[in-house]
Amino acid sequence: MRHTRVIWFAALLLAVSALSCQRRPLELMYQPTVRTIVKCVWKINAQTDIDVHNKPTGITLYFFRDGQFYNSFTTANVDSCEVQLEKGRYKMYMISQSPEEFWKMEFDHMTDFQGAETILRRNDVAWTRSEPDMTVENPEILFAGVADEFEVTEEMTEEFQYYYTRLKRLRSNAATKADNNNEEVYYEEQVRYHTLTIPVYPHNIVSQLWITIYSGNADVLKSVRASTSGMARTFELTQNTTGKEKATQVMSEWRLTMDDAARRVGHIDGIITTFGLPNGEVPTVQRDSSLNVSALLVDNATIANYKFEVGDKIQVLTPNPGYRNLYRLIFGSVEEPSITPPDVAPEGGSASGMDATVSDWENGETVEVPL
């Protein structure tokens, strides 16, 4: 019996000893991942990309592994951020800020790499209710970028973890740290070498629409508002193109410039943000779109309405810095103004400057001027 107890006690000690050999600090536990640095390059050239001093305050990254949504997170590290990725083949895209921070746009299908899109919110403006398309908000600035597809292999995870765990072990041994400087430098270099770096190039998906209208009797213009139909309502984030849904956008801020005071000829300029034309279209005569303009005159009673068929009159020009495209529309010229509103007397007998921003107008006499 004593002999049996001795054997049992020896076996117990051996088992305890074996188990104690398997204990490791938690940070040294093997993880089948590779440290991955996502590096955002915010400026490629000065014309179409964001200036380095005007970067957003945050970004959201969306990862897809082996064709399925994997993970997403929002970070304030807009230049370079670190993630740990398992073995798999990855796709990734990013947007500036997070979907909850935009109030003029909604986001849909964000966990579907092919279908991710942003949508302009509805904007119910009373004077545009007769428009053929839904009236929407004008977009806020939004940067998006898509990384090249990349792969994390099992070999990559093993190599990274090999050097990473040894580096952590060296650093945790404070008593011998002074004697391990060269070895530590070696493992630091290996960890950096085996860290995966993924570049992504964010760009602004939002364009501008700039409209100029030359007018006779330009000094009778009190305030102007306009709506343009046939514009894109959606933008497909990973496909880098506009969607098929159409919408009407409102232009309510205009500036008057007098070009020939003696002839009372001037022009008005309005500019808004836009996704552009639907389906990635370019201007053609087949495009069914129009620009409806209403001008409140200085008598504060007369409203002159104008309708322009746009079609292929839109030019796509070199964009202003930081924007995707510049869509340009010019109607008329100093020699041949495209509109001439009625020559009315100012309310109260004295003229006042043109309002830049439109307020609600009361019903007044409407003078239709066909073009």
C-alpha angles and dihedrals in degrees: 000000000000090000091052092051091050091052092047092049092049091051090050092052090049092051092049090048092051093050092048090057090061096058115110134168111270094244090057094057111120116254118190093226141104123224106243125194116204107204118196114207103203101184129042100153135356097244109060107012134077119273112247090240093058102054119143119259093239145011136205120219124204119198127195121192123198091343096311132100107264111175146322134201141171121230140176090219095098097167103045132358134176129230134169114232131192127218112296147091112282142203121186139182134176140202131196116261115346131292092255092061096065118082100177094051138049127206126221138181091012091155090054108080095204096040104043109130145159121226130200113240121242116265114197105208113174097217093054098054092109092058116117094230133050112273112237142182120269109252127258120230109283127178121202134176138180122209123218113262111268140181136224110203129198089246090056092052092048094049094047094047092047093060095034095055092047092050090051091049092052092049092048091056098079094169094065099029093109090057094048102056096115093046091048092052089051093053092044089056091048092049090051091047093052094044110106116232119200117190121207126184112212118204134179110260091195123096134190131243114206119188127189123188122186115215139191115216084026092163091069092064110111102170137347135206130177143179128203122202131203096048125139118268098186138044123201104223102203096035092053094223142098121265128239099257114107129212144173119245127202127227110194104158119075137166125212122216121184110221101175112018093182091058092035090235121148141143136237124218128202128176131184139169117256143166087232128229122350123258091018088287128171121217114281137160088250092065110110102213136126142190116224115197128187122189123195108208130219093263085070089227111068119081117191115201125202133182123201123191104222106189109136095349091100114099121204106218137177104292127243111258112288098018132104100227140347115226110198130196123180122180119192130338140242089271094046114024114202095219135031112186120205115283101246131171117250117257108262092013099276128092122233133195124272116270113240094207126047121232124190111293125217118233112276140157111307119213112196114210111188118211 
